[in-house]
Structures are given as C-alpha cells and as structure tokens.
C-alpha cells in the first residue's frame, strides 16, 4: 500500500534485481530510518522503485552512484500515473527523486523553485490525491551528515513519515 521512490539501486542490487535484502545497501538504511523490521519492510507492504528505473553507473567523482539520467525518468514515471490511486502513501527519498517526481506530477510545490531538501522533507503533500512525503536519503553516510546539518528536518521526517507508515501498515494487518 506504500510506494517508495528512491534515487537508484546500488550496482549489486540492480544486477541481482533485488531491492529488499542485504544485496541492496540502502535496504538496511531504510529499515533503520523508518523504524521498521524486515517483516514490515518487504514487497508485501512496499512497492520500491527508483526515480529513473535504471542503474545510472558510478559518478564521475569516484564516490557513489551517478544521478539517474532524465531520459530514464521520462520513460518510466508517466506510466505510473494510472497506478497511483492504488497506494495509500507515497514516500520519496532524496532530492534527486523529489525533483524527478515533481517534473512529472503535481505535488503542491514547483520544480523550478529553489527548494532545498531540508525545506520540504517531512511535510505532507499530495500526488494525484495520495499523501506524499519527501525524506532524506537513508544511506548511512548521507543520513548521518544530513541529520547533523538539518536536525529539525530530520526529526520532522522521522516523526511524520514513521507515523504515517505505521498507520498504513496497521490497517493492512
């Protein structure tokens, strides 16, 4: 009942075609950040997609993955429009996925505005009538840095998103 949109799978997860499990380094980050256990953070409760539905390769800096190309998102995201009403909650993880998302869907904030992730993280929006929250990237290095730099936004993310996820999951049990 929950759609999770992240930036891109790791190279290992992309090759294995496995999002839920140790093959995906971000998997454990989501469990910790969202306060879930492995029984709840699974394909039965979440549809986990990437903004561009492609592995973008390594970044040119040698650290981390590259940002997904817009053409990947342009081909993939519009196809979701007719499926969005099947979800009770949409969680978008990170600034790049948020930008990709709002270039394809009206969510109540403008992609052309100079919004920073800390300004919109944890605030409620709507995509095609479905509650939508933006959170920070849960990878351990990103999350630690983000929680130090933006403690109020990080707290807001955990408070709102954890509560909304718990509500949806309690309704499905």
N, C-alpha and C positions, 0 to 999 in steps of 0.2 A: 504493500500500500504506500510505500515511500520511494520516491525517485531520488537517487543520489547522483549528482553530476560533479565529477572531479576533472582535473586537467587532462591527465593522460596516465595510462598504466605504466608501470615500470617495464623495462625491456623484457625481464624474466616473465612477468605476468602476461604481457602481450603475446610472447611466444608460446606460453603454456595455455593461453586462452582461459586463465583462471583469475577471477577478481577476488573471490572470497577464499582466503587461505594464506598461508605463510609465503607462497610464491610471490605475493604482492606485498612489498614492504609497507605500503600505505595502509594495508588492512589492519595491522596492529595499531597504527596511529589513529584510525577511525574508532576502533574499539575503545581505546583509552580516552580519546577526546569526547566521544559521545556517551561514555559511561555505560557501554553495553557489554554483554558477554557474547561468546561465539554462537550460542544458541539463538540469540536475538539478531545479531548482525550476520544475516545469511540471506541467500537468494529467495527464501520463502517470504521474507519481510521487506527486502530492498531490491529494487532494480538499480544496478550501479552501472552508469555509463560514463563515458568521457566526453568532454566538450566537442572534440573533433572526431571521436570514434576511430582514432588511429594512433599508432605509436610514432611520435614525431622525431625520434632519434635523439642523439646526445646533443647538448648545447655546444655552441662554438667555444664557450669558455672552459670546457673540460669539467665543469661542475654541474651535475644534474642533467635533466632532460630538457630538450628544446621546447619552445612553446608550439602547440599544435598549429599547423597552417590553417588559415581562414577557409581555404577551399574544402578542407575536411569537414569543418562545422557547417559550411554552406550546403554540402550534400546531405548531411546527416540530420541536423536539428530540425529543419522544416518538416521532415517526415514524422516527427513526434507530435505535432500539433493535434492530430485526431486521437492520440492516445492519452493526452494529459488528464482528461477527465476521469481516468481510471485510478488516479493517485489521490491520496488524502493529504500528502505533504511532499514538497519538493525542497531538497537541501542542495545548495550549490556551494562547492568547496573551492575557494580561492578566487583571486582577482581575474585571472585569465578566463576561467569558465564563466564567471559572472559577466564579463564583457561579451564573450561569445553568446551567452544566453540572451542578454538583452538586446543584441543586434537582431535576434530572430523572434523574440516575444516581448510583448508589452508587460512590464512588471511594475510600473509606477515610478521608475527613475530612468533618466536618459543616458544612453551610452555615450553621447557626445559631451556630457557634463564631466568635469574633472573630479569625479568621485574617487575617493581612496577607499580601499577595502575596510579600514577601521571605521569609516563613516557609515557604511551600510551593513556591516556584519552584525548579525543577530536581530536586525529589525525585521518586522513582518512586512511582506509584500504579497502580491498575488500574480500568478501566471495563469491566464485563462480561467480565473476563478479558483485556482488551487493555492493554498497557503504556501508561500515560498520564503525560505531563509537563506541568507548567504553566510557562510562561515569561513574561517581561515583554513589554509592547507594543514592537514594533520600530520604531515611528515615530521619526525622528531626534531630535526634541526630548524625547520621553518616555524613549527609551533612554539618551541622554546623562545626563539628570537621574537616572534610576534607577541607572545604573552608578556614578555619583558617590555617591549616597546609600546604596546597598547593594552594595558591591563584591564581598562574599563570595557573595551570592545570584546576582549577575550572572555571576560566574565559574562557579558551580555550574551555572547554566542552560546556558552555552555548553559546558562540559565534558561534561555528561551528554547533553544533547539532541543536540549535534553528533555525538557518538559513536554514539548510537542511530540517528539518521537515516542516518549513513554505513553502519552495519551493514545496515539495511533496503535502502538503495539498492544496496549491493554484492551483495546476494542477488538483486536483480531484474535485474541486468545480465547 
